[in-house]
């Protein structure tokens, strides 16, 4: 779950926070009666799941989290945001921080995550100012990003390229030299059908995912 969710009561969104932090009665469809437990369903909940048991807080847009210059609105995004926290400049172990779903550190992976996750925040790990070894003035805590407009922008839509998986962690420059980038428009992926989008950064405030090409 994104760090933006627990920040809600601090940006005058107490009512939305109350919906999330308490059991939620599904209103659409109204029958049969269903409830979500406190803190809501899986942040990766898709639109098809909302059709059968909608969870309104995950679909709610918060104006404070939007950038006025971003034209992205509406579906397929859920609760778009232009803000996120920084987990560093590397790629390895970003998704778990070396910790499993029950909060247990993996003896093999955790040491790698300590080296790779150099940002102010880490997945599944509580961080504090004491953990910033380079000095707070030199560390990015949060920032802005754009959201996907369906136009194959390289900063919002990741490609599904198996050849990346083995080498991109050690050579992130593959993102800028990929043959899937359109040469006449280097800020966009190719439109010839060769690019297979895998993820789109619609800027969901709840997921906390980071996505790029």
C-alpha positions in Angstrom: 0.0 0.0 0.0 1.2 3.5 -0.9 2.5 5.9 1.8 -0.1 8.4 0.5 -2.9 6.5 2.2 -1.9 7.1 5.8 -1.1 10.7 4.9 -4.8 11.4 4.2 -5.8 12.7 7.6 -2.9 15.2 7.5 -4.2 16.8 4.2 -7.8 17.4 5.4 -9.0 14.0 4.1 -10.2 12.7 7.5 -13.5 11.5 6.1 -11.8 9.4 3.4 -9.3 8.0 6.0 -12.3 7.0 8.2 -13.7 5.0 5.3 -10.5 3.2 4.8 -9.5 2.6 8.4 -12.9 1.1 9.3 -14.9 -1.8 7.9 -16.6 -0.7 4.7 -20.0 -1.8 3.5 -20.2 -2.4 -0.2 -22.9 -0.2 -1.7 -22.6 -1.2 -5.4 -24.0 -3.8 -6.0 -26.1 -3.5 -2.9 -27.0 -7.2 -2.7 -25.8 -9.4 -1.3 -24.5 -7.4 1.6 -20.7 -7.5 1.6 -18.1 -5.8 3.8 -14.4 -5.0 3.3 -12.2 -5.2 6.4 -10.3 -2.2 7.9 -7.7 -0.8 5.5 -9.5 -2.1 2.5 -8.9 -4.8 -0.1 -5.8 -5.6 -2.1 -4.3 -2.3 -3.5 -4.0 -4.1 -6.9 -7.8 -4.5 -7.1 -8.8 -4.2 -10.7 -11.8 -2.6 -12.3 -13.5 -6.0 -12.8 -13.4 -6.6 -9.1 -14.9 -3.1 -8.5 -17.8 -4.1 -10.8 -18.7 -7.0 -8.5 -18.0 -5.3 -5.2 -16.9 -1.7 -5.5 -14.6 -0.2 -2.9 -15.2 3.5 -3.2 -12.1 4.8 -1.4 -9.8 3.3 -4.0 -11.7 5.0 -6.8 -11.7 8.5 -5.1 -9.6 11.2 -6.5 -7.9 13.6 -4.0 -7.2 17.0 -5.5 -4.2 17.6 -3.2 -2.4 14.7 -4.8 -3.0 15.9 -8.4 -0.8 18.3 -10.5 -2.8 20.9 -12.4 -0.6 20.5 -15.4 -1.3 16.7 -15.8 -4.3 16.3 -18.2 -4.9 12.6 -17.2 -8.3 11.9 -15.8 -10.8 9.1 -15.4 -10.6 5.3 -16.1 -8.8 3.0 -16.3 -7.0 4.8 -13.4 -8.2 4.5 -9.9 -7.6 7.6 -7.7 -4.9 9.1 -9.8 -2.0 10.8 -8.1 1.0 12.8 -9.3 3.0 12.4 -6.1 5.0 9.5 -4.7 7.8 8.7 -2.3 11.4 7.9 -3.3 12.8 4.4 -2.9 16.1 5.2 -4.6 17.9 5.0 -7.9 18.4 1.2 -8.3 16.0 -1.5 -9.5 16.8 -4.6 -7.4 14.3 -5.7 -4.7 12.1 -2.6 -5.1 8.9 -4.6 -4.8 9.6 -6.3 -1.5 12.6 -4.6 0.2 13.9 -8.2 0.9 11.0 -8.8 3.3 8.1 -11.3 2.8 4.4 -10.8 3.2 4.5 -11.6 7.0 7.3 -9.1 7.7 10.1 -11.6 7.8 13.4 -10.7 6.2 14.8 -13.1 3.7 18.4 -14.0 4.7 19.6 -14.0 1.1 17.7 -11.2 -0.4 17.5 -8.7 2.5 21.3 -7.8 2.4 20.9 -7.1 -1.4 17.9 -4.9 -0.7 19.9 -2.9 1.9 22.4 -2.1 -0.8 20.0 -1.5 -3.7 17.1 0.4 -2.0 18.9 3.7 -1.4 15.9 6.0 -1.1 14.2 7.6 1.8 11.6 4.8 1.8 11.7 1.0 1.3 9.0 -1.5 0.7 7.9 -3.3 3.9 10.6 -1.7 6.0 10.0 1.1 8.5 12.4 4.0 7.8 13.4 7.0 9.8 15.7 10.0 9.6 18.4 8.0 11.3 18.5 5.7 8.3 19.6 8.5 5.9 23.3 8.2 5.9 24.0 10.7 3.1 22.4 13.6 5.0 18.8 14.8 4.8 19.7 17.8 2.6 21.0 15.4 -0.1 18.1 12.9 0.0 14.9 13.1 -2.0 12.0 12.0 0.1 9.1 12.5 -2.4 8.4 14.0 -5.8 6.0 14.4 -8.7 5.5 12.3 -11.8 3.1 12.2 -14.7 0.3 9.7 -15.2 -0.4 7.5 -18.2 -2.5 9.1 -21.0 -2.5 6.0 -23.2 0.1 7.5 -25.5 3.0 5.1 -24.9 5.0 7.7 -23.0 8.2 6.0 -21.8 7.9 7.5 -18.3 4.4 6.0 -17.8 4.3 2.7 -19.7 6.7 -0.1 -19.2 7.3 -2.7 -21.9 7.1 -6.4 -21.6 10.5 -7.4 -22.8 12.0 -10.7 -21.5 15.5 -9.7 -22.7 15.5 -6.9 -20.1 15.0 -9.0 -17.0 18.5 -10.5 -16.8 20.5 -7.4 -17.4 18.5 -4.2 -16.6 19.3 -4.3 -12.9 23.0 -4.0 -13.7 22.5 -1.8 -16.8 19.6 0.6 -16.3 20.7 2.5 -19.5 18.9 -0.2 -21.5 15.8 1.9 -20.8 17.2 4.7 -22.9 18.8 2.5 -25.7 15.9 0.1 -26.2 14.9 -0.7 -29.7 11.3 -0.4 -28.6 11.7 3.4 -28.3 10.4 5.3 -31.4 13.5 7.0 -32.9 11.6 10.0 -34.3 9.9 10.4 -30.9 12.3 9.2 -28.3 10.0 10.1 -25.4 7.5 7.5 -26.7 7.5 3.8 -27.4 7.2 2.5 -31.0 3.7 2.5 -32.4 4.4 -0.3 -35.0 2.9 -3.0 -32.8 6.3 -4.4 -31.6 6.0 -2.9 -28.2 4.0 -5.0 -25.7 3.0 -2.8 -22.7 3.1 -4.5 -19.4 2.3 -1.9 -16.8 0.9 1.6 -17.1 1.5 4.2 -14.4 -2.0 5.6 -14.0 -0.8 7.0 -10.8 -3.0 5.1 -8.4 -2.5 6.6 -5.0 -3.0 3.3 -3.2 -0.6 1.0 -5.0 2.7 2.7 -4.5 4.1 1.1 -7.7 7.0 2.6 -9.6 6.8 2.2 -13.4 9.0 3.3 -16.2 10.3 2.1 -19.6 
